[in-house]
Amino acid sequence: SAWGGALELHGAGDIEQALEILRQTPIDLALVDYFLASGVGADLIRSIRGEPRWAHLPTLVISVGGDGVRSQALAAGADLYLDKPVLLKHLLNTLHALVGTTP
């Protein structure tokens, strides 16, 4: 990964906008809130996993949904799931682990 400690974030308001960002921008990791304005994170993850160029994109889901949402997110292809609230240090360490770098 090219991620050398600095983060460049791209926010999306809905699933289609997220997919458009993925089409236009090299992304090292997808951080997905499960409950989205235009659906659920599992829908976005299935779209990501269905596209060969993104099939191995590290994907982390964050939610307040508990075990049911965790199961749905992982079944859709998420690599990891974190419950909200998330401590920033824990989130950053998790992001580094997913992209194979050290903090």
N, CA, C and O atoms as CSV, one atom per row, in Angstrom:
chain,resi,resn,atom,element,x,y,z
A,1,SER,N,N,0.825,-1.192,0.000
A,1,SER,CA,C,0.000,0.000,0.000
A,1,SER,C,C,0.870,1.256,0.000
A,1,SER,O,O,1.983,1.266,0.526
A,2,ALA,N,N,0.337,2.296,-0.595
A,2,ALA,CA,C,1.054,3.562,-0.657
A,2,ALA,C,C,0.806,4.412,0.589
A,2,ALA,O,O,1.353,5.509,0.705
A,3,TRP,N,N,-0.006,3.922,1.514
A,3,TRP,CA,C,-0.374,4.715,2.675
A,3,TRP,C,C,0.789,4.768,3.650
A,3,TRP,O,O,1.093,3.784,4.325
A,4,GLY,N,N,1.436,5.923,3.718
A,4,GLY,CA,C,2.617,6.058,4.558
A,4,GLY,C,C,2.363,6.831,5.829
A,4,GLY,O,O,3.267,7.517,6.307
A,5,GLY,N,N,1.186,6.754,6.395
A,5,GLY,CA,C,0.890,7.424,7.645
A,5,GLY,C,C,-0.062,8.589,7.491
A,5,GLY,O,O,-0.780,8.915,8.437
A,6,ALA,N,N,-0.096,9.228,6.335
A,6,ALA,CA,C,-1.036,10.328,6.102
A,6,ALA,C,C,-2.299,9.761,5.479
A,6,ALA,O,O,-2.250,8.824,4.683
A,7,LEU,N,N,-3.414,10.337,5.848
A,7,LEU,CA,C,-4.694,9.889,5.316
A,7,LEU,C,C,-5.288,10.936,4.394
A,7,LEU,O,O,-5.268,12.128,4.699
A,8,GLU,N,N,-5.812,10.492,3.277
A,8,GLU,CA,C,-6.624,11.347,2.421
A,8,GLU,C,C,-8.005,10.722,2.421
A,8,GLU,O,O,-8.179,9.595,1.957
A,9,LEU,N,N,-8.985,11.443,2.938
A,9,LEU,CA,C,-10.327,10.895,3.088
A,9,LEU,C,C,-11.253,11.397,1.991
A,9,LEU,O,O,-11.185,12.557,1.584
A,10,HIS,N,N,-12.112,10.515,1.522
A,10,HIS,CA,C,-13.146,10.857,0.551
A,10,HIS,C,C,-14.467,10.403,1.142
A,10,HIS,O,O,-14.658,9.210,1.379
A,11,GLY,N,N,-15.376,11.324,1.382
A,11,GLY,CA,C,-16.666,10.988,1.957
A,11,GLY,C,C,-17.731,10.874,0.897
A,11,GLY,O,O,-17.726,11.609,-0.091
A,12,ALA,N,N,-18.647,9.946,1.109
A,12,ALA,CA,C,-19.756,9.749,0.182
A,12,ALA,C,C,-21.064,9.835,0.946
A,12,ALA,O,O,-21.173,9.352,2.073
A,13,GLY,N,N,-22.053,10.452,0.321
A,13,GLY,CA,C,-23.361,10.606,0.953
A,13,GLY,C,C,-24.285,9.427,0.744
A,13,GLY,O,O,-25.261,9.264,1.477
A,14,ASP,N,N,-23.987,8.594,-0.255
A,14,ASP,CA,C,-24.831,7.436,-0.517
A,14,ASP,C,C,-24.030,6.381,-1.273
A,14,ASP,O,O,-22.865,6.599,-1.605
A,15,ILE,N,N,-24.649,5.256,-1.541
A,15,ILE,CA,C,-23.956,4.136,-2.169
A,15,ILE,C,C,-23.442,4.503,-3.559
A,15,ILE,O,O,-22.291,4.215,-3.886
A,16,GLU,N,N,-24.273,5.126,-4.369
A,16,GLU,CA,C,-23.851,5.450,-5.733
A,16,GLU,C,C,-22.671,6.426,-5.723
A,16,GLU,O,O,-21.750,6.289,-6.529
A,17,GLN,N,N,-22.691,7.396,-4.831
A,17,GLN,CA,C,-21.570,8.330,-4.737
A,17,GLN,C,C,-20.295,7.601,-4.295
A,17,GLN,O,O,-19.207,7.901,-4.786
A,18,ALA,N,N,-20.426,6.659,-3.383
A,18,ALA,CA,C,-19.264,5.878,-2.953
A,18,ALA,C,C,-18.679,5.084,-4.119
A,18,ALA,O,O,-17.462,5.036,-4.298
A,19,LEU,N,N,-19.546,4.467,-4.901
A,19,LEU,CA,C,-19.073,3.699,-6.057
A,19,LEU,C,C,-18.414,4.606,-7.092
A,19,LEU,O,O,-17.433,4.217,-7.726
A,20,GLU,N,N,-18.947,5.809,-7.262
A,20,GLU,CA,C,-18.353,6.762,-8.205
A,20,GLU,C,C,-16.962,7.183,-7.740
A,20,GLU,O,O,-16.049,7.304,-8.557
A,21,ILE,N,N,-16.793,7.406,-6.446
A,21,ILE,CA,C,-15.468,7.741,-5.905
A,21,ILE,C,C,-14.505,6.587,-6.164
A,21,ILE,O,O,-13.361,6.806,-6.561
A,22,LEU,N,N,-14.965,5.365,-5.942
A,22,LEU,CA,C,-14.108,4.203,-6.195
A,22,LEU,C,C,-13.706,4.107,-7.664
A,22,LEU,O,O,-12.577,3.732,-7.979
A,23,ARG,N,N,-14.629,4.446,-8.561
A,23,ARG,CA,C,-14.328,4.388,-9.995
A,23,ARG,C,C,-13.272,5.419,-10.404
A,23,ARG,O,O,-12.488,5.172,-11.320
A,24,GLN,N,N,-13.249,6.568,-9.732
A,24,GLN,CA,C,-12.420,7.693,-10.166
A,24,GLN,C,C,-11.135,7.880,-9.360
A,24,GLN,O,O,-10.241,8.602,-9.801
A,25,THR,N,N,-11.022,7.250,-8.197
A,25,THR,CA,C,-9.936,7.554,-7.277
A,25,THR,C,C,-9.279,6.276,-6.771
A,25,THR,O,O,-9.986,5.348,-6.377
A,26,PRO,N,N,-7.960,6.197,-6.769
A,26,PRO,CA,C,-7.314,5.037,-6.150
A,26,PRO,C,C,-7.582,5.058,-4.643
A,26,PRO,O,O,-7.257,6.032,-3.964
A,27,ILE,N,N,-8.168,3.995,-4.134
A,27,ILE,CA,C,-8.538,3.899,-2.723
A,27,ILE,C,C,-7.800,2.722,-2.097
A,27,ILE,O,O,-7.746,1.639,-2.680
A,28,ASP,N,N,-7.233,2.932,-0.912
A,28,ASP,CA,C,-6.522,1.866,-0.207
A,28,ASP,C,C,-7.414,1.085,0.735
A,28,ASP,O,O,-7.113,-0.059,1.073
A,29,LEU,N,N,-8.533,1.705,1.171
A,29,LEU,CA,C,-9.378,1.071,2.167
A,29,LEU,C,C,-10.758,1.719,2.146
A,29,LEU,O,O,-10.879,2.934,1.983
A,30,ALA,N,N,-11.793,0.905,2.310
A,30,ALA,CA,C,-13.158,1.437,2.405
A,30,ALA,C,C,-13.619,1.328,3.852
A,30,ALA,O,O,-13.610,0.244,4.433
A,31,LEU,N,N,-14.015,2.441,4.421
A,31,LEU,CA,C,-14.559,2.518,5.771
A,31,LEU,C,C,-16.046,2.795,5.612
A,31,LEU,O,O,-16.428,3.869,5.147
A,32,VAL,N,N,-16.886,1.846,5.989
A,32,VAL,CA,C,-18.316,1.898,5.681
A,32,VAL,C,C,-19.137,1.922,6.968
A,32,VAL,O,O,-19.000,1.041,7.816
A,33,ASP,N,N,-19.985,2.929,7.104
A,33,ASP,CA,C,-20.994,2.919,8.164
A,33,ASP,C,C,-22.116,2.012,7.663
A,33,ASP,O,O,-22.529,2.127,6.509
A,34,TYR,N,N,-22.609,1.125,8.501
A,34,TYR,CA,C,-23.582,0.145,8.021
A,34,TYR,C,C,-24.900,0.786,7.604
A,34,TYR,O,O,-25.479,0.413,6.584
A,35,PHE,N,N,-25.372,1.745,8.389
A,35,PHE,CA,C,-26.658,2.363,8.084
A,35,PHE,C,C,-26.438,3.608,7.229
A,35,PHE,O,O,-25.943,4.627,7.711
A,36,LEU,N,N,-26.813,3.509,5.949
A,36,LEU,CA,C,-26.572,4.564,4.974
A,36,LEU,C,C,-27.889,5.197,4.547
A,36,LEU,O,O,-28.956,4.605,4.713
A,37,ALA,N,N,-27.806,6.390,4.002
A,37,ALA,CA,C,-29.008,7.108,3.557
A,37,ALA,C,C,-29.735,6.359,2.443
A,37,ALA,O,O,-30.959,6.438,2.339
A,38,SER,N,N,-28.990,5.636,1.614
A,38,SER,CA,C,-29.612,5.001,0.451
A,38,SER,C,C,-29.615,3.477,0.544
A,38,SER,O,O,-29.722,2.802,-0.479
A,39,GLY,N,N,-29.501,2.934,1.730
A,39,GLY,CA,C,-29.495,1.488,1.882
A,39,GLY,C,C,-28.662,1.096,3.080
A,39,GLY,O,O,-28.540,1.845,4.050
A,40,VAL,N,N,-28.092,-0.093,2.994
A,40,VAL,CA,C,-27.241,-0.554,4.094
A,40,VAL,C,C,-25.852,-0.869,3.558
A,40,VAL,O,O,-25.659,-1.102,2.365
A,41,GLY,N,N,-24.899,-0.869,4.470
A,41,GLY,CA,C,-23.518,-1.099,4.094
A,41,GLY,C,C,-23.303,-2.421,3.368
A,41,GLY,O,O,-22.418,-2.523,2.519
A,42,ALA,N,N,-24.106,-3.436,3.695
A,42,ALA,CA,C,-23.963,-4.728,3.017
A,42,ALA,C,C,-24.183,-4.583,1.514
A,42,ALA,O,O,-23.523,-5.261,0.728
A,43,ASP,N,N,-25.101,-3.708,1.105
A,43,ASP,CA,C,-25.342,-3.477,-0.325
A,43,ASP,C,C,-24.099,-2.893,-0.994
A,43,ASP,O,O,-23.711,-3.322,-2.081
A,44,LEU,N,N,-23.482,-1.916,-0.340
A,44,LEU,CA,C,-22.266,-1.314,-0.876
A,44,LEU,C,C,-21.140,-2.341,-0.941
A,44,LEU,O,O,-20.420,-2.413,-1.937
A,45,ILE,N,N,-20.989,-3.127,0.104
A,45,ILE,CA,C,-19.907,-4.114,0.139
A,45,ILE,C,C,-20.101,-5.163,-0.949
A,45,ILE,O,O,-19.135,-5.556,-1.602
A,46,ARG,N,N,-21.328,-5.622,-1.155
A,46,ARG,CA,C,-21.584,-6.587,-2.229
A,46,ARG,C,C,-21.219,-5.987,-3.596
A,46,ARG,O,O,-20.686,-6.683,-4.460
A,47,SER,N,N,-21.508,-4.697,-3.784
A,47,SER,CA,C,-21.127,-4.038,-5.035
A,47,SER,C,C,-19.616,-3.972,-5.181
A,47,SER,O,O,-19.082,-4.196,-6.267
A,48,ILE,N,N,-18.935,-3.669,-4.099
A,48,ILE,CA,C,-17.472,-3.615,-4.112
A,48,ILE,C,C,-16.907,-4.994,-4.437
A,48,ILE,O,O,-16.049,-5.120,-5.311
A,49,ARG,N,N,-17.370,-6.007,-3.757
A,49,ARG,CA,C,-16.841,-7.365,-3.952
A,49,ARG,C,C,-17.200,-7.926,-5.326
A,49,ARG,O,O,-16.509,-8.812,-5.828
A,50,GLY,N,N,-18.263,-7.426,-5.936
A,50,GLY,CA,C,-18.670,-7.903,-7.246
A,50,GLY,C,C,-17.861,-7.338,-8.393
A,50,GLY,O,O,-17.980,-7.803,-9.527
A,51,GLU,N,N,-17.043,-6.343,-8.111
A,51,GLU,CA,C,-16.206,-5.708,-9.138
A,51,GLU,C,C,-14.778,-6.255,-8.994
A,51,GLU,O,O,-14.142,-6.031,-7.964
A,52,PRO,N,N,-14.268,-6.961,-9.999
A,52,PRO,CA,C,-12.944,-7.594,-9.857
A,52,PRO,C,C,-11.828,-6.658,-9.382
A,52,PRO,O,O,-10.978,-7.075,-8.594
A,53,ARG,N,N,-11.811,-5.410,-9.840
A,53,ARG,CA,C,-10.713,-4.513,-9.444
A,53,ARG,C,C,-10.787,-4.121,-7.973
A,53,ARG,O,O,-9.797,-3.656,-7.408
A,54,TRP,N,N,-11.954,-4.303,-7.343
A,54,TRP,CA,C,-12.105,-3.966,-5.914
A,54,TRP,C,C,-12.287,-5.192,-5.041
A,54,TRP,O,O,-12.504,-5.061,-3.836
A,55,ALA,N,N,-12.203,-6.365,-5.614
A,55,ALA,CA,C,-12.533,-7.593,-4.891
A,55,ALA,C,C,-11.709,-7.764,-3.611
A,55,ALA,O,O,-12.180,-8.362,-2.644
A,56,HIS,N,N,-10.483,-7.241,-3.605
A,56,HIS,CA,C,-9.615,-7.407,-2.443
A,56,HIS,C,C,-9.387,-6.098,-1.693
A,56,HIS,O,O,-8.477,-6.013,-0.868
A,57,LEU,N,N,-10.194,-5.084,-1.965
A,57,LEU,CA,C,-10.078,-3.812,-1.253
A,57,LEU,C,C,-10.405,-4.032,0.220
A,57,LEU,O,O,-11.504,-4.488,0.538
A,58,PRO,N,N,-9.477,-3.719,1.128
A,58,PRO,CA,C,-9.790,-3.867,2.553
A,58,PRO,C,C,-11.024,-3.037,2.908
A,58,PRO,O,O,-11.118,-1.859,2.562
A,59,THR,N,N,-11.961,-3.671,3.600
A,59,THR,CA,C,-13.238,-3.027,3.901
A,59,THR,C,C,-13.562,-3.212,5.375
A,59,THR,O,O,-13.628,-4.334,5.877
A,60,LEU,N,N,-13.763,-2.098,6.054
A,60,LEU,CA,C,-14.070,-2.074,7.481
A,60,LEU,C,C,-15.442,-1.457,7.669
A,60,LEU,O,O,-15.718,-0.378,7.146
A,61,VAL,N,N,-16.308,-2.138,8.415
A,61,VAL,CA,C,-17.647,-1.630,8.712
A,61,VAL,C,C,-17.685,-1.193,10.163
A,61,VAL,O,O,-17.174,-1.875,11.052
A,62,ILE,N,N,-18.307,-0.028,10.387
A,62,ILE,CA,C,-18.511,0.498,11.735
A,62,ILE,C,C,-20.005,0.717,11.919
A,62,ILE,O,O,-20.668,1.280,11.048
A,63,SER,N,N,-20.536,0.267,13.067
A,63,SER,CA,C,-21.974,0.418,13.277
A,63,SER,C,C,-22.347,0.280,14.741
A,63,SER,O,O,-21.559,-0.186,15.564
A,64,VAL,N,N,-23.564,0.696,15.045
A,64,VAL,CA,C,-24.165,0.479,16.358
A,64,VAL,C,C,-25.103,-0.727,16.315
A,64,VAL,O,O,-25.807,-0.989,17.290
A,65,GLY,N,N,-25.125,-1.455,15.219
A,65,GLY,CA,C,-26.112,-2.504,14.984
A,65,GLY,C,C,-25.941,-3.792,15.745
A,65,GLY,O,O,-26.864,-4.606,15.778
A,66,GLY,N,N,-24.783,-4.011,16.364
A,66,GLY,CA,C,-24.591,-5.224,17.150
A,66,GLY,C,C,-24.328,-6.460,16.308
A,66,GLY,O,O,-23.930,-6.377,15.146
A,67,ASP,N,N,-24.565,-7.626,16.937
A,67,ASP,CA,C,-24.199,-8.896,16.320
A,67,ASP,C,C,-24.932,-9.187,15.017
A,67,ASP,O,O,-24.344,-9.771,14.106
A,68,GLY,N,N,-26.199,-8.797,14.902
A,68,GLY,CA,C,-26.948,-9.040,13.671
A,68,GLY,C,C,-26.335,-8.304,12.494
A,68,GLY,O,O,-26.167,-8.871,11.414
A,69,VAL,N,N,-26.002,-7.040,12.706
A,69,VAL,CA,C,-25.373,-6.243,11.648
A,69,VAL,C,C,-23.966,-6.757,11.375
A,69,VAL,O,O,-23.538,-6.806,10.221
A,70,ARG,N,N,-23.248,-7.136,12.418
A,70,ARG,CA,C,-21.901,-7.706,12.240
A,70,ARG,C,C,-21.976,-8.912,11.295
A,70,ARG,O,O,-21.193,-9.010,10.351
A,71,SER,N,N,-22.909,-9.818,11.547
A,71,SER,CA,C,-23.061,-11.013,10.712
A,71,SER,C,C,-23.378,-10.656,9.267
A,71,SER,O,O,-22.822,-11.246,8.340
A,72,GLN,N,N,-24.276,-9.685,9.076
A,72,GLN,CA,C,-24.654,-9.273,7.720
A,72,GLN,C,C,-23.477,-8.626,6.991
A,72,GLN,O,O,-23.254,-8.882,5.807
A,73,ALA,N,N,-22.733,-7.793,7.702
A,73,ALA,CA,C,-21.592,-7.111,7.082
A,73,ALA,C,C,-20.516,-8.110,6.674
A,73,ALA,O,O,-19.984,-8.033,5.566
A,74,LEU,N,N,-20.196,-9.036,7.555
A,74,LEU,CA,C,-19.161,-10.021,7.248
A,74,LEU,C,C,-19.622,-10.967,6.147
A,74,LEU,O,O,-18.824,-11.358,5.295
A,75,ALA,N,N,-20.899,-11.338,6.155
A,75,ALA,CA,C,-21.431,-12.205,5.096
A,75,ALA,C,C,-21.380,-11.512,3.737
A,75,ALA,O,O,-21.222,-12.172,2.710
A,76,ALA,N,N,-21.513,-10.188,3.726
A,76,ALA,CA,C,-21.456,-9.427,2.469
A,76,ALA,C,C,-20.030,-9.295,1.942
A,76,ALA,O,O,-19.826,-8.957,0.776
A,77,GLY,N,N,-19.035,-9.564,2.803
A,77,GLY,CA,C,-17.653,-9.503,2.352
A,77,GLY,C,C,-16.767,-8.523,3.089
A,77,GLY,O,O,-15.619,-8.320,2.694
A,78,ALA,N,N,-17.272,-7.902,4.160
A,78,ALA,CA,C,-16.424,-6.990,4.937
A,78,ALA,C,C,-15.273,-7.764,5.562
A,78,ALA,O,O,-15.427,-8.926,5.938
A,79,ASP,N,N,-14.128,-7.118,5.671
A,79,ASP,CA,C,-12.975,-7.748,6.307
A,79,ASP,C,C,-13.067,-7.686,7.824
A,79,ASP,O,O,-12.709,-8.639,8.517
A,80,LEU,N,N,-13.546,-6.562,8.332
A,80,LEU,CA,C,-13.653,-6.365,9.776
A,80,LEU,C,C,-14.895,-5.557,10.096
A,80,LEU,O,O,-15.435,-4.840,9.254
A,81,TYR,N,N,-15.334,-5.695,11.344
A,81,TYR,CA,C,-16.477,-4.933,11.850
A,81,TYR,C,C,-16.093,-4.387,13.213
A,81,TYR,O,O,-15.558,-5.115,14.050
A,82,LEU,N,N,-16.365,-3.104,13.441
A,82,LEU,CA,C,-16.151,-2.482,14.743
A,82,LEU,C,C,-17.469,-1.890,15.228
A,82,LEU,O,O,-18.222,-1.291,14.460
A,83,ASP,N,N,-17.731,-2.072,16.529
A,83,ASP,CA,C,-18.908,-1.455,17.136
A,83,ASP,C,C,-18.627,-0.004,17.474
A,83,ASP,O,O,-17.532,0.340,17.920
A,84,LYS,N,N,-19.632,0.853,17.257
A,84,LYS,CA,C,-19.547,2.236,17.728
A,84,LYS,C,C,-19.906,2.231,19.213
A,84,LYS,O,O,-20.686,1.384,19.649
A,85,PRO,N,N,-19.364,3.144,19.983
A,85,PRO,CA,C,-18.357,4.140,19.604
A,85,PRO,C,C,-16.985,3.492,19.462
A,85,PRO,O,O,-16.686,2.492,20.115
A,86,VAL,N,N,-16.159,4.073,18.604
A,86,VAL,CA,C,-14.817,3.561,18.337
A,86,VAL,C,C,-13.806,4.600,18.819
A,86,VAL,O,O,-13.910,5.783,18.497
A,87,LEU,N,N,-12.838,4.140,19.587
A,87,LEU,CA,C,-11.761,5.035,19.997
A,87,LEU,C,C,-10.868,5.318,18.798
A,87,LEU,O,O,-10.540,4.403,18.043
A,88,LEU,N,N,-10.476,6.564,18.615
A,88,LEU,CA,C,-9.669,6.964,17.465
A,88,LEU,C,C,-8.389,6.136,17.369
A,88,LEU,O,O,-8.035,5.682,16.281
A,89,LYS,N,N,-7.694,5.931,18.478
A,89,LYS,CA,C,-6.450,5.149,18.463
A,89,LYS,C,C,-6.716,3.730,17.969
A,89,LYS,O,O,-5.942,3.195,17.175
A,90,HIS,N,N,-7.802,3.119,18.432
A,90,HIS,CA,C,-8.149,1.763,17.996
A,90,HIS,C,C,-8.484,1.758,16.505
A,90,HIS,O,O,-8.076,0.852,15.779
A,91,LEU,N,N,-9.221,2.760,16.053
A,91,LEU,CA,C,-9.567,2.853,14.636
A,91,LEU,C,C,-8.307,2.992,13.782
A,91,LEU,O,O,-8.163,2.287,12.783
A,92,LEU,N,N,-7.406,3.877,14.152
A,92,LEU,CA,C,-6.181,4.081,13.375
A,92,LEU,C,C,-5.321,2.824,13.348
A,92,LEU,O,O,-4.768,2.478,12.305
A,93,ASN,N,N,-5.202,2.137,14.483
A,93,ASN,CA,C,-4.439,0.889,14.514
A,93,ASN,C,C,-5.080,-0.160,13.607
A,93,ASN,O,O,-4.379,-0.909,12.928
A,94,THR,N,N,-6.415,-0.212,13.597
A,94,THR,CA,C,-7.134,-1.165,12.748
A,94,THR,C,C,-6.925,-0.823,11.269
A,94,THR,O,O,-6.698,-1.716,10.452
A,95,LEU,N,N,-6.999,0.459,10.925
A,95,LEU,CA,C,-6.772,0.879,9.540
A,95,LEU,C,C,-5.368,0.507,9.080
A,95,LEU,O,O,-5.187,0.001,7.972
A,96,HIS,N,N,-4.388,0.754,9.919
A,96,HIS,CA,C,-3.003,0.388,9.577
A,96,HIS,C,C,-2.887,-1.123,9.377
A,96,HIS,O,O,-2.219,-1.575,8.447
A,97,ALA,N,N,-3.530,-1.902,10.240
A,97,ALA,CA,C,-3.453,-3.362,10.115
A,97,ALA,C,C,-4.079,-3.818,8.801
A,97,ALA,O,O,-3.547,-4.713,8.144
A,98,LEU,N,N,-5.192,-3.222,8.412
A,98,LEU,CA,C,-5.870,-3.629,7.179
A,98,LEU,C,C,-5.062,-3.307,5.926
A,98,LEU,O,O,-5.118,-4.057,4.952
A,99,VAL,N,N,-4.324,-2.221,5.933
A,99,VAL,CA,C,-3.556,-1.862,4.745
A,99,VAL,C,C,-2.090,-2.288,4.840
A,99,VAL,O,O,-1.289,-1.982,3.957
A,100,GLY,N,N,-1.750,-2.993,5.912
A,100,GLY,CA,C,-0.411,-3.568,6.009
A,100,GLY,C,C,0.695,-2.588,6.312
A,100,GLY,O,O,1.819,-2.759,5.842
A,101,THR,N,N,0.396,-1.559,7.094
A,101,THR,CA,C,1.432,-0.605,7.505
A,101,THR,C,C,1.487,-0.565,9.017
A,101,THR,O,O,0.623,-1.130,9.689
A,102,THR,N,N,2.485,0.094,9.554
A,102,THR,CA,C,2.582,0.265,11.004
A,102,THR,C,C,2.368,1.721,11.338
A,102,THR,O,O,2.801,2.603,10.597
A,103,PRO,N,N,1.693,1.983,12.463
A,103,PRO,CA,C,1.437,3.379,12.842
A,103,PRO,C,C,2.702,4.129,13.223
A,103,PRO,O,O,2.640,5.310,13.563
